[in-house]
Amino acid sequence: MPLSTARVATSSPELYLKQADAAGHDRATIAFDQGTCTLIATTDELLLIAAAADAAALTGVQDAVARKLATGVDWSTPITGDEVQIVDPAIEDYLLAHSTPADDLLRELAVTTREATGRAAGMQVSADEGALLSMLVRLSGARRAIEVGVFTGYSSLCIARALPADGQLIACDVSSEWTAIARPFWERAGVADRVDLRIGPALDTLRALPAEPAFDFAFIDADKGNYPAYYEEIVPRLVPGGLLVLDNVFQGGRVLDPAFQEANHVAMRHVNEAIVRDDRLDCVMLPVRDGVTLARKR
Ligand SMILES: C[S@@+](CC[C@H](N)C(=O)[O-])C[C@H]1O[C@@H](n2cnc3c(N)ncnc32)[C@H](O)[C@@H]1O
């Protein structure tokens, strides 16, 4: 149960940040032996988020925070990272109802994917995320795009359709079987000639590309353990102003919880930290589905 939150009502939250040696900041993370606590000052309260690898360590952090701030703290019942609710279902429903819906072709691809791949269909980007990808490609005026993780081609279709007629999408995946489902949908959408499908480990495909800025848009949605390597290969190949989009950056909330230490979680934390510190990029992380990061090359 390694996450817990608390709200301390106060008209002077900045005094607590001062006590935590973070004077002048409205947010700070304190590292203790057993874990961390983030302090966030708002106008009328101090929000605390404690995290530790297990329940005993979390109690240690909570006690240390109360001592450091010299105040009683009423902590929430601890939860694990995968119990964090990213977006309230009512909000999710409302935003779907107020976004342009997927068209017939995308809906048919979603149905075909479910029938053909069963549980694996959960890997497909959602209709709202697909719409976001199309919107971003159109807004950025991208002409050359690259995608890592095609599956049955839903996100590829959303990206390719938003490119101009002479645009190109290099689409990377290891699976001939899954991507074979995509091809007829790209054809029916009239974008098959824009999609250059490269079957093989995406890292090999990326490394074989010229190491110079050529892409206006990149989308990463494949094996999570390789995200740091994909990011390292793609950023130098983005033109200035080019946009990198990464999916699943929350890992279902597990990135927040130090108890989760599988390779995917470690890799995702690593890439999330690397991007926010990368002075080649400006980035914003969005609570869309399982978390989407937008990183624009300076
Ligand atoms: C989450 S799915 C992609 C979903 C897709 N973006 C969509 O909208 O339907 C991940 C894909 O990554 C592919 N993949 C996994 N490891 C890979 C690798 N090393 N290189 C290339 N593709 C890989 C899988 O075959 C799978 O199709």
Ligand as a Chemical Component Dictionary entry (heavy atoms), coordinates in Angstrom:
data_LIG
# 
_chem_comp.id                   LIG 
_chem_comp.type                 NON-POLYMER 
_chem_comp.pdbx_formal_charge   0 
_chem_comp.three_letter_code    LIG 
# 
loop_
_chem_comp_atom.comp_id 
_chem_comp_atom.atom_id 
_chem_comp_atom.alt_atom_id 
_chem_comp_atom.type_symbol 
_chem_comp_atom.charge 
_chem_comp_atom.model_Cartn_x 
_chem_comp_atom.model_Cartn_y 
_chem_comp_atom.model_Cartn_z 
_chem_comp_atom.pdbx_ordinal 
LIG C1  C1  C 0  0.440  -1.176 -27.897 1  
LIG S1  S1  S 1  0.613  -1.971 -29.420 2  
LIG C2  C2  C 0  0.486  -0.648 -30.557 3  
LIG C3  C3  C 0  -0.915 -0.169 -30.712 4  
LIG C4  C4  C 0  -1.104 0.735  -31.899 5  
LIG N1  N1  N 0  -0.436 1.999  -31.700 6  
LIG C5  C5  C 0  -2.583 0.961  -32.190 7  
LIG O1  O1  O 0  -3.058 2.080  -32.186 8  
LIG O2  O2  O -1 -3.287 -0.025 -32.407 9  
LIG C6  C6  C 0  2.308  -2.370 -29.379 10 
LIG C7  C7  C 0  2.888  -2.927 -30.677 11 
LIG O3  O3  O 0  4.307  -2.924 -30.520 12 
LIG C8  C8  C 0  4.817  -4.000 -31.236 13 
LIG N2  N2  N 0  6.172  -4.292 -30.732 14 
LIG C9  C9  C 0  6.510  -4.891 -29.564 15 
LIG N3  N3  N 0  7.852  -4.971 -29.467 16 
LIG C10 C10 C 0  8.346  -4.409 -30.581 17 
LIG C11 C11 C 0  9.664  -4.158 -31.049 18 
LIG N4  N4  N 0  10.740 -4.516 -30.345 19 
LIG N5  N5  N 0  9.812  -3.554 -32.241 20 
LIG C12 C12 C 0  8.735  -3.171 -32.971 21 
LIG N6  N6  N 0  7.474  -3.364 -32.570 22 
LIG C13 C13 C 0  7.276  -3.966 -31.383 23 
LIG C14 C14 C 0  3.822  -5.127 -31.013 24 
LIG O4  O4  O 0  3.922  -6.084 -32.054 25 
LIG C15 C15 C 0  2.496  -4.365 -31.007 26 
LIG O5  O5  O 0  1.891  -4.409 -32.283 27 
# 
loop_
_chem_comp_bond.comp_id 
_chem_comp_bond.atom_id_1 
_chem_comp_bond.atom_id_2 
_chem_comp_bond.value_order 
_chem_comp_bond.pdbx_ordinal 
LIG C1  S1  SING 1  
LIG S1  C2  SING 2  
LIG S1  C6  SING 3  
LIG C2  C3  SING 4  
LIG C3  C4  SING 5  
LIG C4  N1  SING 6  
LIG C4  C5  SING 7  
LIG C5  O1  DOUB 8  
LIG C5  O2  SING 9  
LIG C6  C7  SING 10 
LIG C7  O3  SING 11 
LIG C7  C15 SING 12 
LIG O3  C8  SING 13 
LIG C8  N2  SING 14 
LIG C8  C14 SING 15 
LIG N2  C9  SING 16 
LIG N2  C13 SING 17 
LIG C9  N3  DOUB 18 
LIG N3  C10 SING 19 
LIG C10 C11 SING 20 
LIG C10 C13 DOUB 21 
LIG C11 N4  SING 22 
LIG C11 N5  DOUB 23 
LIG N5  C12 SING 24 
LIG C12 N6  DOUB 25 
LIG N6  C13 SING 26 
LIG C14 O4  SING 27 
LIG C14 C15 SING 28 
LIG C15 O5  SING 29 
# 
